[in-house]
């Protein structure tokens, strides 16, 4: 996600480091338990200066969620591009969900924990813009997964079921990992990816 964090940064911008500090704090301590002033202290700027980049802590949170959705979609597209075999595409798609850095794993946990924010309009224009873009990305991810499943069903590789419902079930399974996964813990992402690949194959199988 590093490139995504830097996409709006000028040479002297603190936006990227603010986002990274917020990801670390929100991901480890929780959004509700993180004071906005703590993020400012970690970055080495005054709290007032934060408002040059984000109008509120919630605006920063929605931006992180938006960036993680965009990164997730990009990982999916990169992993599945040019893979013609339906079963291999499914495995590549699952693997892409866990091909992340420790920071991206924290961002994924933040996203999962606050998906409810995307269901209702936000009070400010900038927050609402981030929310709307995040909703577009959620739909795009579901569309990509639905397309893989629908094509696999048409090709006889997967059982014929509702592709949209099946894609939502798989996504729920995959992202649920971020509730309990901790970077550096006993279970590595490679072993989790292998286990989840088998689970998804069974889910779409006959």
C-alpha positions in Angstrom: 0.0 0.0 0.0 3.0 2.3 0.2 2.6 3.6 -3.3 -1.1 4.3 -2.6 -0.2 6.2 0.6 2.2 8.4 -1.5 -0.1 9.0 -4.5 -1.2 12.5 -3.2 2.0 13.4 -1.5 4.2 16.3 -2.6 7.9 16.2 -1.6 7.2 17.9 1.7 3.8 16.3 2.4 3.2 14.5 5.7 0.1 12.7 4.4 1.8 9.3 3.9 3.4 9.3 7.3 0.2 10.4 9.0 -1.7 7.5 7.3 1.0 5.0 8.3 1.0 6.2 11.9 -2.8 6.0 11.9 -2.8 2.5 10.5 -0.3 1.3 13.1 -2.4 2.9 15.9 -5.9 2.0 14.7 -4.8 -1.5 13.8 -3.0 -2.3 17.1 -4.9 -0.2 19.7 -8.3 0.3 17.9 -9.8 3.4 16.3 -11.9 4.3 19.4 -8.9 4.0 21.7 -6.5 6.1 19.6 -6.4 9.8 20.3 -5.9 12.0 17.3 -3.2 13.9 19.3 -1.3 10.6 19.6 -1.1 10.3 15.8 0.2 13.9 15.6 2.8 13.2 18.3 4.1 10.1 16.4 4.4 12.1 13.2 6.1 15.0 15.0 3.6 17.7 14.1 1.0 19.7 16.1 -2.5 18.4 16.3 -3.8 21.4 14.4 -1.5 20.5 11.4 -3.3 17.2 11.0 -6.4 19.1 9.8 -4.4 20.3 6.8 -4.6 16.7 5.6 -7.7 15.2 7.3 -10.6 17.1 8.7 -11.2 14.5 11.4 -10.1 11.2 12.7 -13.0 9.6 10.9 -11.9 11.1 7.6 -8.5 9.5 8.1 -10.1 6.2 8.9 -12.3 6.3 5.8 -9.3 7.2 3.7 -7.4 4.1 5.1 -10.4 1.9 4.3 -10.6 3.3 0.8 -6.9 2.8 0.2 -7.0 -0.8 1.4 -10.0 -1.6 -0.8 -8.1 -0.2 -3.8 -5.0 -2.2 -2.9 -7.0 -5.4 -2.5 -8.6 -4.9 -5.9 -5.2 -4.3 -7.5 -3.7 -7.4 -5.9 -6.6 -9.5 -7.1 -6.3 -8.1 -10.7 -2.5 -8.6 -10.8 -2.7 -12.1 -9.5 -5.5 -13.3 -11.9 -4.5 -11.5 -15.1 -3.7 -13.9 -17.9 -4.6 -17.0 -15.9 -7.0 -19.0 -18.1 -7.5 -22.2 -16.0 -10.6 -21.6 -13.8 -9.2 -23.6 -10.8 -5.8 -21.8 -11.0 -7.5 -18.4 -11.2 -9.5 -19.2 -8.0 -6.3 -20.2 -6.2 -4.5 -17.1 -7.4 -7.4 -14.9 -6.3 -7.4 -16.5 -2.8 -3.6 -16.2 -2.5 -3.8 -12.5 -3.5 -5.9 -11.8 -0.4 -3.0 -12.8 1.9 -0.1 -11.5 -0.2 0.2 -8.5 2.1 2.8 -6.7 4.3 2.3 -6.5 8.1 1.0 -2.9 7.6 -1.5 -4.0 5.0 -2.7 -6.7 7.3 -3.4 -4.0 9.9 -5.2 -2.0 7.3 -7.3 -5.0 6.4 -8.3 -5.4 10.0 -9.3 -1.8 10.2 -11.4 -2.1 7.1 -13.2 -5.2 8.4 -13.8 -3.7 11.8 -15.5 -0.5 10.4 -17.4 -1.7 7.3 -20.5 -0.4 9.0 -19.3 3.2 8.3 -20.0 2.6 4.6 -23.7 2.0 5.0 -24.8 5.5 6.0 -24.0 9.0 4.6 -21.3 11.0 6.4 -21.7 14.5 7.8 -19.0 16.2 5.7 -18.3 16.4 2.0 -14.8 15.0 2.2 -15.8 12.0 4.4 -18.8 11.3 2.1 -16.5 11.3 -0.9 -14.3 8.7 0.7 -17.3 6.6 1.7 -18.8 6.7 -1.8 -15.5 5.7 -3.4 -15.2 2.9 -0.9 -18.6 1.6 -1.8 -17.7 1.6 -5.5 -14.6 -0.4 -4.7 -16.5 -2.9 -2.7 -18.8 -3.5 -5.6 -15.9 -3.8 -8.0 -14.3 -6.5 -5.8 -17.6 -8.4 -5.7 -17.9 -8.1 -9.4 -14.4 -9.5 -10.0 -15.1 -12.5 -7.8 -18.5 -13.1 -9.3 -17.0 -13.1 -12.8 -14.4 -15.7 -11.8 -17.1 -17.9 -10.4 -19.5 -17.4 -13.2 -16.9 -18.3 -15.8 -15.8 -21.3 -13.8 -19.4 -22.5 -13.6 -19.9 -22.0 -17.3 -16.8 -24.0 -18.0 -17.9 -26.8 -15.7 -15.1 -26.3 -13.1 -17.4 -25.1 -10.4 -20.9 -26.2 -9.3 -23.7 -24.0 -10.7 -24.9 -21.7 -7.9 -25.7 -18.0 -7.7 -22.3 -16.4 -8.5 -23.0 -13.2 -6.6 -24.0 -15.0 -3.4 -21.1 -17.4 -3.8 -18.7 -14.5 -4.2 -20.0 -12.8 -1.1 -19.7 -16.0 0.9 -16.1 -16.4 -0.2 -15.2 -12.8 0.6 -16.8 -13.2 4.0 -14.7 -16.2 4.6 -11.4 -14.6 3.4 -11.7 -11.3 5.2 -12.8 -13.0 8.5 -9.2 -14.0 9.0 -8.3 -10.4 9.9 -10.4 -10.6 13.1 -7.9 -12.9 14.6 -4.7 -12.9 12.6 -1.8 -11.0 14.2 1.5 -10.3 12.3 4.3 -12.4 13.9 1.8 -14.8 15.4 1.9 -18.6 15.4 -0.1 -18.9 12.2 1.6 -17.5 9.1 -0.2 -16.0 6.1 1.2 -18.7 3.9 -0.4 -21.5 6.0 -3.6 -19.5 6.3 -3.7 -19.0 2.5 -3.2 -22.7 1.9 -6.1 -23.6 4.3 -8.4 -20.9 2.9 -7.7 -22.1 -0.7 -8.9 -25.5 0.2 -12.0 -24.1 2.0 -12.9 -22.0 -1.1 -12.4 -24.9 -3.4 -14.8 -27.0 -1.4 -17.3 -24.1 -1.3 -17.4 -23.8 -5.1 -17.1 -27.6 -5.8 -19.9 -29.9 -6.8 
